[in-house]
């Protein structure tokens, strides 16, 4: 899908914005994993593969949003933010 990278960036940007206003990194990670699960089922993944991949996605997204929350107001916040966007495109 040609618009998939754009959709990922928009979702990630919206969740970072939500993180900055709610300060709940695990809530944002759960939303990100939930959206990923829906897309995986929409693209025909098997249920077991989708659930395993989503569990991994939740773990990594939790780390990402937690780091953003901890580093808020620091220069490292921007490094983690940009790094996460680049990694999400891979």
Backbone bond lengths (Angstrom), bond angles and torsions (degrees), N, CA, C in turn:
res aa  C-N    CA-C-N  psi(-1)  N-CA   C-N-CA  omega(-1)  CA-C   N-CA-C  phi
1 X - - - 1.451 - - 1.519 108.22 -
2 X 1.289 116.34 129.63 1.465 121.29 -173.81 1.532 112.74 -73.87
3 X 1.321 117.33 -26.37 1.460 120.11 -177.81 1.525 113.29 -93.30
4 X 1.318 117.47 1.01 1.459 120.93 -176.84 1.529 113.15 -58.07
5 X 1.334 120.43 -45.83 1.485 118.69 178.59 1.525 112.61 -62.76
6 X 1.308 117.13 -36.03 1.469 120.28 179.49 1.523 109.73 -67.23
7 X 1.333 116.33 -42.13 1.462 120.38 178.91 1.524 110.46 -62.56
8 X 1.329 116.99 -42.11 1.476 120.43 178.55 1.519 111.85 -61.00
9 X 1.323 117.03 -43.42 1.465 120.77 -179.34 1.521 110.58 -66.00
10 X 1.322 117.58 -41.73 1.466 121.00 -179.98 1.530 110.45 -64.28
11 X 1.329 116.94 -44.57 1.465 120.34 179.04 1.523 110.35 -63.05
12 X 1.315 116.90 -45.20 1.465 120.48 -179.81 1.531 111.20 -63.29
13 X 1.328 117.12 -42.41 1.467 120.53 178.76 1.529 110.95 -63.34
14 X 1.323 116.58 -41.01 1.463 119.96 178.74 1.529 111.09 -64.59
15 X 1.326 116.45 -39.25 1.464 119.34 179.93 1.527 112.18 -72.10
16 X 1.323 117.85 -33.44 1.475 119.76 175.22 1.522 109.22 -66.00
17 X 1.310 116.10 -40.28 1.476 120.21 176.77 1.538 110.21 -62.10
18 X 1.333 115.86 -42.97 1.462 120.31 177.30 1.529 110.67 -62.84
19 X 1.320 116.96 -40.56 1.465 121.01 178.07 1.519 111.00 -59.94
20 X 1.317 116.88 -43.84 1.461 120.03 -178.15 1.528 112.00 -66.14
21 X 1.326 117.26 -28.61 1.467 118.80 -179.86 1.526 112.74 -90.45
22 X 1.338 118.61 -31.86 1.464 120.18 -177.70 1.518 113.69 -99.26
23 X 1.331 117.22 -24.98 1.468 123.44 -176.47 1.533 111.71 58.02
24 X 1.351 116.35 40.83 1.465 122.55 178.27 1.526 108.82 -125.02
25 X 1.331 117.00 86.83 1.462 119.76 -174.91 1.531 114.21 -64.15
26 X 1.322 117.54 -35.43 1.465 119.06 -177.30 1.525 111.90 -75.65
27 X 1.322 117.03 -27.96 1.461 120.78 173.14 1.523 109.90 -65.06
28 X 1.333 116.63 -44.03 1.464 120.92 178.56 1.525 110.79 -64.73
29 X 1.325 116.70 -38.90 1.466 120.62 177.81 1.524 110.75 -64.96
30 X 1.322 117.19 -39.57 1.464 120.41 178.48 1.532 110.87 -65.18
31 X 1.314 116.82 -41.02 1.468 119.59 176.96 1.526 110.94 -62.93
32 X 1.323 116.74 -43.24 1.462 121.22 179.47 1.528 110.57 -61.80
33 X 1.331 116.58 -44.47 1.463 120.74 179.50 1.527 110.76 -66.55
34 X 1.315 116.74 -37.37 1.462 120.28 178.36 1.513 112.33 -63.60
35 X 1.317 116.33 -42.70 1.470 120.47 177.02 1.523 109.89 -64.63
36 X 1.317 116.84 -40.86 1.471 120.57 178.09 1.525 111.18 -61.93
37 X 1.329 116.82 -40.67 1.467 120.95 179.05 1.527 110.99 -63.45
38 X 1.310 116.42 -43.58 1.471 120.31 178.76 1.527 110.31 -61.03
39 X 1.322 117.42 -45.07 1.464 120.42 179.13 1.529 111.55 -64.66
40 X 1.322 116.78 -37.88 1.467 119.33 179.77 1.526 110.96 -64.91
41 X 1.317 116.96 -42.02 1.463 119.11 176.82 1.527 110.94 -67.57
42 X 1.330 117.07 -36.44 1.464 120.75 179.63 1.527 111.69 -65.51
43 X 1.333 116.57 -30.47 1.466 120.24 179.76 1.521 112.49 -92.77
44 X 1.330 117.66 10.64 1.452 121.38 170.80 1.511 116.65 83.38
45 X 1.318 118.05 24.17 1.461 120.01 175.85 1.520 109.12 -67.79
46 X 1.313 116.42 152.20 1.461 119.73 173.73 1.530 108.14 -70.38
47 X 1.329 117.51 150.30 1.473 119.53 -177.33 1.523 113.77 -57.25
48 X 1.328 117.79 -42.92 1.466 119.96 -178.83 1.526 111.34 -64.69
49 X 1.318 117.15 -45.68 1.468 120.83 179.62 1.525 110.67 -63.75
50 X 1.326 116.87 -39.84 1.461 120.55 -179.66 1.531 110.98 -65.46
51 X 1.313 117.16 -41.09 1.465 120.22 -178.84 1.529 111.17 -69.35
52 X 1.322 117.05 -41.83 1.470 119.97 178.70 1.530 110.46 -64.65
53 X 1.321 117.24 -46.41 1.465 120.97 179.59 1.528 110.99 -63.64
54 X 1.317 117.04 -36.53 1.465 120.51 179.63 1.525 111.09 -70.08
55 X 1.325 117.72 -35.31 1.470 120.30 176.11 1.529 110.20 -63.45
56 X 1.314 116.32 -41.93 1.470 120.24 177.26 1.526 109.86 -65.63
57 X 1.329 116.27 -42.31 1.466 120.89 177.88 1.517 110.73 -59.61
58 X 1.335 117.12 -43.03 1.463 120.02 179.10 1.526 111.39 -62.45
59 X 1.315 117.07 -41.97 1.461 120.11 179.16 1.518 112.58 -62.43
60 X 1.313 116.23 -46.77 1.471 119.99 179.88 1.526 111.66 -69.02
61 X 1.332 116.97 -38.98 1.466 120.08 178.25 1.527 110.44 -66.57
62 X 1.325 117.33 -36.07 1.465 120.38 176.82 1.523 110.78 -61.52
63 X 1.326 115.87 -45.36 1.460 120.32 177.07 1.520 111.10 -60.66
64 X 1.321 116.77 -44.52 1.461 122.16 -178.69 1.530 111.32 -61.99
65 X 1.321 117.26 -51.86 1.466 120.03 -177.38 1.525 111.36 -70.22
66 X 1.336 117.53 -32.29 1.451 119.81 176.32 1.534 110.42 -65.41
67 X 1.341 116.27 -43.85 1.468 119.55 177.23 1.523 111.10 -61.28
68 X 1.321 116.71 -43.32 1.464 119.19 178.09 1.525 110.81 -60.35
69 X 1.318 116.12 -41.58 1.468 120.17 179.90 1.530 111.31 -64.93
70 X 1.333 117.50 -43.18 1.462 121.74 -178.72 1.530 112.36 -69.79
71 X 1.332 116.61 -31.91 1.465 120.69 -174.60 1.530 112.92 -97.19
72 X 1.302 117.13 9.78 1.462 120.53 -178.72 1.524 110.47 -57.86
73 X 1.320 116.09 129.36 1.452 121.75 -179.12 1.522 113.68 91.74
74 X 1.320 117.01 -0.71 1.460 122.56 -179.45 1.526 109.83 -109.03
75 X 1.318 115.63 159.55 1.465 120.29 175.43 1.525 110.13 -64.95
76 X 1.317 116.78 -32.85 1.464 120.70 179.11 1.529 112.32 -63.07
77 X 1.336 117.39 -23.64 1.463 121.14 175.38 1.523 109.80 -55.71
78 X 1.321 116.35 -45.15 1.463 120.56 -177.54 1.526 111.45 -69.89
79 X 1.324 116.66 -34.40 1.468 120.37 177.19 1.530 109.95 -63.82
80 X 1.332 116.37 -46.90 1.462 120.72 179.19 1.527 110.43 -65.79
81 X 1.330 117.28 -40.83 1.464 121.43 -179.95 1.521 111.42 -59.82
82 X 1.312 116.71 -51.89 1.474 120.98 -179.90 1.513 111.01 -66.45
83 X 1.320 116.88 -40.79 1.472 119.76 178.41 1.512 111.79 -61.56
84 X 1.313 117.93 -39.94 1.458 120.99 178.14 1.516 112.65 -66.35
85 X 1.311 116.54 -37.68 1.469 119.65 177.97 1.524 109.81 -65.83
86 X 1.317 116.58 -43.77 1.471 120.01 179.45 1.534 110.40 -63.82
87 X 1.318 117.38 -43.80 1.462 120.80 -179.78 1.521 111.08 -64.81
88 X 1.325 117.25 -36.20 1.467 118.97 -179.45 1.521 112.71 -67.80
89 X 1.304 117.27 -18.65 1.467 120.76 178.97 1.512 112.95 -83.88
90 X 1.329 116.48 -13.91 1.467 120.63 -178.51 1.508 110.41 -81.75
